Amino acid sequence: MDYSRKISERQWNLPDKGELESRREETYMDDIIQKDHIQRKLLEHLDGIETVFDGGAGSGRFSILLAKHGCQVTHFDISQPMIDKAKELAEAEGVSDRITFVQGALEELKDYADRSFDLVMSFDAPISYTYPNQYKVIGDLVRMAKKRIMFSVSGRLGSLPYLCNPVQKNQFFLREDDDDPFVRWCVENREKMIRSFRFDKKNAEKVMEDGLFGGQQEIDAYEAGETPWCITYTFMPDELERVLQGCGVKNIRLSGPGAYGRTIPREILVRLMSDPEQKKDFLDFCYQYDSNPYVCGMGKDNLLAIGDI
C-alpha cells in the first residue's frame, strides 16, 4: 500500500490546513526566516523564467509571488483545502489568470512532458514525504525542468537535534498567546514534555544512519483512522548533490535556511522581529550565513538546492 501518498492526503486535507498554512509567517519566526531566504533565492534566479511548476505549492506562498512577477505558474498540490485557499489569495492579488491549479500527488507526474517548464520548484519538503519514492520524484521534477530546478527537502543534520529537544518549536512562536491550535498545545504541554523527555541514543543513531523519521507507528495510526504526521526521509547534503548530479543537473548550490536563526533565544528573536530596522538587518545576515555551504546541512528544517539544466 502506498502509505506515503495516503498519509499525506489525510494530513494535508484536514479542513483547516489551507487557512493555517497561509498564516505561518504570522505565527512562526522560523517560517519568516526560511521563506525570506527562499524568496530571495527565487528572485535572484528568475532570469529567462516564464513558465513555472510549483510542486506541493500549498496555499500559494511562492506560486503567487512568481505570478506577480509575470510568470505563468502551475500550482500543484495534494490538498484541496490548500488549493482553495491559494485560489482565494491569488484572486485577492489579481493574479488568478496566471495560475493553473491542479490537485495531485508528486508520486504521479508522468503526464507532464520532459522540459515542459522553465523552472520547476518544490518547497517546504514535500519530496521528503514521498518516501520510499523520493529519488523517483526528484528525477521526475528534474525531467520536467527546461532551465532550472529549485527545491527543499528535509535535512538530516538539521532535523536530528529535534530528537533531543521536544520543545524546539516553542523557540519560534511569535506570540505565545496565538490562537493557532498547535501553538496552544505546545505552550500548554511544554513542562510536561520536558519532564517526560528521555534521550533515545539508539533511535538517534538509527535516524543518523537511515535518515527516516517515522515508519510502522505512523502506518498503524493511519490504519486506526488517525491523522499522523507524514513519514519523512531526511537527506544528507552530499547525498542530495549526488542525486542531482546523477539526474544531469549542473551548477548545484546548496543552502540551509534557518541555520543562524536556530541559535537565537526566543526572547531575542521576538525583539528582532518586532523592530523593522533590526528585522531587516537580521534577515539580511541570516541570508548570508545560511547560504554558506559549510552550514547548509544545519538548516532549521530544510536543505535547499538550486541547479541548472
VEXDREN-180281 format. One record per atom (N, C-alpha, C): x, y, z. Coordinates in steps of 0.1 Angstrom, whole numbers, plus 2048, in hexadecimal, padded with zeros to 3 digits. Layout:
N
XYZ...
***
This chain:
309
8087F480080080080080980D8008058177F880C8237F780A82C80381082980E80D83181A81284081981D84281182285081081785980B81085480180585C7FB7F985D8047F58518097E98518117EA85981E7F68588257F78608317F886F82E7FE8738237FF88181F7F188681B7E987E8147DC8828107D488581D7D487C8277CC87E8337D288A83B7DF88B83C7E58968447E28A483E7E48A58317E38B382B7D58B68277CC8AD8277BE8B08237B58B382F7BB8B483B7B38B88477AD8C68437A18C88477998D48427A08E28457A88E38507AE8EF8547BC8F184E7C18E88477CF8E98427D28F583A7C98F88317CB9038287CD9108307C49138397C491F8417D092084A7D39148517DE91485A7EC9168527ED90F8477FA9108407FC91E83A7F19258367F29338317F793D83B7F59398487F994285380693F85A80E93685481A93285B82493D85E82594785582E95285782995C86181C95A86581796387081895B87D81C94F87D81B94688982994288D83293E88483F93788784A93F88185494388985F94B88586994387C86993687E87292E87586C92E86785F92E86685993085885D93D85285D94785A86195585486F95484E87894E85688694D85288794484688293884688392F83B87D93482E87193A82F86A93E82387094B81D87695382687E95F82188A95A81989195081E89C94A81789894580988D93D8098899377FC8859427F287D94C7F78799577EE88595E7E888F9607F089B9677EA8A195E7E08A39517E28A99487D88A19487CC8939487CD88B9477C188D9547B988C9607BF88D96C7B889A96E7B28A59687B78B29697B28B49607A58AB9567A38AC94C7998A094C78F89A95878D88F95878489395C77589F95E7738A396276589F95775B89895B75189495174788894874B88294A75687894275B86A94775886294075085594474C84A93A75184D92E75184492375684991C76284191976C84591377883B90877D8418FD78283A8F378883D8F37978338F57A08358F67AE82F8E97B48378DF7B88328D27BD8318D37CC8258D07D18238D17DF8228E07E381A8E77DB8198F67DB8128FB7E780A8F37EE8048F77FA7F99027F87FA90C8017F19178007F69237F78009207EF8049297E580F9337E88169317F382093B7F782A93F7EC82E9357E48389387D98329387CB8289307C98219307BC81B93E7BA8159447C480F9517C281A95C7C082595A7C88319647C78369647B88389587B283D9587A483295C79A82695A79D81B95F79481B96E79481E9747A081E9837A182A98879983598079784098478F83F98078083397C77C83097A76E83196C76983496277283595576D82894E76C82794476381B93B76281E92F76B81692D77581A92377F80F91878081490B78080B90078380D8FD7928028FF79A8028FD7A87FC8EF7AB8058E67AF8028D87B08038D47BF7F88CE7C47F88CA7D27EF8BF7D57F28B77DF7E98AB7E37DD8AF7EB7DD8BB7F07D28C07F97C88C97F37BB8C57F37B18CE7ED7AF8DB7F67AF8D98047AE8E580C7BA8EF8097C68EA8077D18F38047CE8FA7F67CA8F37EC7C78F97DF7BC9037E07B29007E87A790A7E97AC9177F07B49167FA7BA9228007C39297F67CB9227EE7D49287E57CC9307DA7C092A7D67B89307CC7B293E7D27AE93D7DE7A99497E57B49547E57C09507E97CB95A7EA7CF95F7DD7CF9567D37D395A7C57C99647C07BC9627C27B296B7BE7B49797C57B79797D27B99857D97C598D7D37CF9867CE7DB98C7C97DA98F7BA7CF98B7B47CD98F7A67D598679C7D997A7A07E19727977DB9657947CE9637967C89567937C99527847CA95C77B7CC95876D7D99537697E39547737F094F7707F49427777EA93C77E7EC9307867E29257827E791977F7DE90E77C7DF9057897D490278F7D48FA79B7D18EB7987D98E279D7D88D479A7D98CC7A77D08C37AA7D18BB7B67D78AE7B17E28AA7B97E989D7B57F489A7BF7FA88E7BD80588A7C681288A7BE81C88E7C582A88E7BF82E8817BA8298767BF82C8697BB8278667AD81E86E7A881886C79B81987879282587978C82888578382A88077482687477182986E76482287675981787D75C80F88375181689074C8208957548278A175083389E7478348A473C83F8A173284C8A67378578A07318648A47348668B373086E8BA7388728C87358658D173385B8CF73A84E8D773784D8E473F8568E67498568F37508648F875186590675087290C75287890975F87090B76A87490977786A8FF77E8708F57848688EB78D86D8ED79B8638EF7A48678F27B285E8EA7BB8628E87C885B8E17D28608E47DF8598EB7E885E8F07F48578EA80085D8EB80C8588E68198588D78198608D18118648C38128598B880F8508BB8068468B080284D8A47FC8598A67F586089B7F08648917FB86789680686B88D81185F88581685388981484788281884387780E84A87580384786B7F984E85E7FB85685D80685D85080985484480785883A8018668377FC86883B7ED8618457E88618497DA8698567D887085A7E28768687E288086A7D688885F7D38918617C888A8627BA8808597B987885A7AC8718677AA86C86D7B586587A7B586F8857B087B8847B688688E7B288988C7A388A88079F88D87E79188288378887588278C86A88778486A89678386D89C78F86D8AB78F8788B07878848AA78788F8AE77E88C8AC7708858A176D88189E75F8788A97598708AE7618668B875D86C8C675B8788C876087E8D67608868D87548848E474E88B8E87428988F07458978F874F8A39017528A88FF76089F8FE76A8A38FF77889B8F67818A18F178B89A8EA79689D8F07A38938F27AC8948F77B988B8EF7C28908E97CD8878E37D688E8E17E48868DF7EE88B8DC7FB8868CE7FF88F8C780788C8BA80D88F8BB81C88A8B282488D8B183289C8AE8338A48B583B8B28B383C8B48AA8498BD8A08478BF8978528C689D85E8D18A485B8D98AA8668D18B586D8C88BC8668C08C786C8B58C18748B08B58708A48AF8778A88A78838B48A28838B889988F8B78A089C8BA8AD89E8B98B38AB8AB8B38B18A18B18A88938AF8AE8928A48B789A8998B589988D8BD89E8908CC8A589B8CE8A989F8DB8A38AC8E08998B08D98928BD8DD8838BC8DA87C8B68E386D8B58E08668C28E086C8CD8E48658DA8E486C8E48DA8728DF8D087A8E78C78718F18C08648EE8BD85C8F78B68589038BF8589028CC85490D8D585D9198D286A9168CE8749218CC86F92B8C18669268B986392E8AD8559348AC84D9338B88409398B88419488B983B94F8AF83C95E8AF8349638BB82995C8BF8219608CA81C9538D181F9528DE81B9468E580C9458E88059508E67F79508E87EF94F8DA7F694B8D07F09498C37E593F8C47DB9408BC7D09378BD7D292B8B37DD92A8AD7E191E8A57E09128AE7D99078AA7D78FC8B37E48F58B67EE8F48AD7FB8EE8B08038F68BA8029048B980990C8C280390A8D07F590A8D17EF9088DE7F38FB8E47F48F08DC7F78E38E18058E38E680F8E98DF81D8E98E381F8F18F08188FC8F181A9058FD8148FD9098088F79078028F19138098E49178118DD90E8178D19118268D291282B8DE91283A8E09128418D991E83C8DC92A8428D79368418C89378358C39338338B493383D8AD92983F8B391D8498AD9148578AD91985B8B89208688B892686A8AE9318608AD93A8618A394586189594085A89293585988493186488092786C88A92387688791888187E91D88487591489086C91689786A9098A486C9088AB86B8FC8AC85D8F88A985A8EB8AA84C8E68B684C8DC8C18488E18CD8488D98CC83E8CD8C68338D08C48298C58BC82E8BA8B18358BD8A983A8B28B08468AB8B884E8B28BF8598AB8CA8538A28D08488A68DA84289D8D383C8918C88368938C08308888BD83B87D8B78468828B48518798C08578728CB85887A8D885D8748DC8538688D984786A8DE83D8608D483C8548C783B8578BE83984C8B68458488B68508508AF85C84C8A085C84D89A85285388C85185388585486087D85E86087486286B86785C86986385387285684C87185783F86A84B83886A84B82B86483F82386884081886E83580F87182B81587B83081E88482782488E81D82D88682283587C81A83D87481083586C81582A86680C82185E80181C8678048178737FA81287C7F081D8807F58298827EC8348867E283787A7E883786E7DF8398627D482E8617D88228637CF8178627C481886D7C781E8787BE8208837B582C8817B68328767AE83E8737B384B8777BF84B87D7C58588827CC85F8767D186B8797D887486F7E68768747EF86C8727FD86E87680487886D81087D87281988486981F87B85F82288185382787984883487284C83686684884385F84884D86784085986B84686187584086F86F83E87487183188286D82E88B87A82F89587983689E8858378AB8828308B088C8298BB88B8208C88918268D388B8238E08918268E489A81A8EB8A581C8EF8AE8118F68A780590089F8099088987FE8FF88E7F68F68887FD8EC87E7F78E48867ED8DE8917F18D58997E88DD89E7DC8E98A27DE8F18A77D38F489B7C98F788F7CE8F98847C58ED8807BD8E18817C48D587D7BD8D28877B18D58947B48D289E7AA8DD89C79E8E989A7A28F38987978F088C78F8EA8817958E687578E8DB8787848D38827878C888677E8CC8907748D98937748DF89D7698DE8AB76D8DB8AE77A8DA8BD77E8E88C277F8EA8CF77B8F78D577B8F78E17859028E67899048F27918FB8F179D8FC8E77A58F48E47B08F88ED7BC8EF8F47C28F28FC7CE8E88F87D98EE8F57E58E68F17F18E78FC7FC8DC8FE8038DC90780E8D39018198D49068258CD9028318C490C8378B99108328B191B8388AE9188478B092284F8AD92085D8B991C8668C49198608D09158688D491F8728D492C86E8D89368788CD9398828C193A87D8B693D8868B49338918B792688F8B491C8998BE91E8A58C89268A48D19288AF8CD9338B88C293A8B58BE9468BC8B29438C68B39488D38A89458DC89C94C8D88909478DB88394C8D788295B8DB88695E8E788496C8EC88B9768E38979728DE89E97B8D589897B8C789396F8C288D96F8B58809788B58789778C086C97F8C087098E8BF87A9928C687F9A08C68839A48B788A99B8B188F99E8A388399F89A87A99689B86F9968928659A18948669A78A085D9B28A38629C08A086F9C189C8759CD8988799CD8898719D48818739D38728829D586E8899DE8748979E086F8A09D487389F9D08808A69C48848A29B787C8959B68798909AA8728979AA8648979B585D89D9B58508AC9B18518B39B785A8C29B485B8C49A685F8BC9A18688BD99386C8BA9898618B098C8598AC98384E8B79848438BD9908418C89918378D498883B8D79888498E298184D8DF97284D8D396E8518CF9608508D195B8428CD9638388CE95E82A8DD95C8278E696582B8F49638288F995682F8F695583C8FB9498448F693C83F8E993C83C8E292F8398E692B82A8EB9348228EF9318158FD92B81490492C81F91292682091191781F91891081691790281491B8FA8219249008299288F983591D8F78409128FF83F9088FD8498FB8F88428FB8F48358EF8F182E8E88E58358EF8DB83B8E98D08418E18D384D8E48DE8548DE8E18608D28EC85F8CC8EC8538C08F48528B68F085C8AD8F985F8A38F786A89B8EA8678958E985C88D8DD8588928D884A8968E28428978DE8348A58E082E8A88D88248B48D981C8B08DE80F8B58E980A8B08EF7FE8BA8ED7F38B68E97E78BE8E67DC8BA8EE7CF8C48F47C88C18FB7BC8CB8F57B28C68F37A58CF8EE79B8CA8F178D8D28F17838CF8F47768CE8E776D8C68E87638C48DC75A8CD8DE74E
***
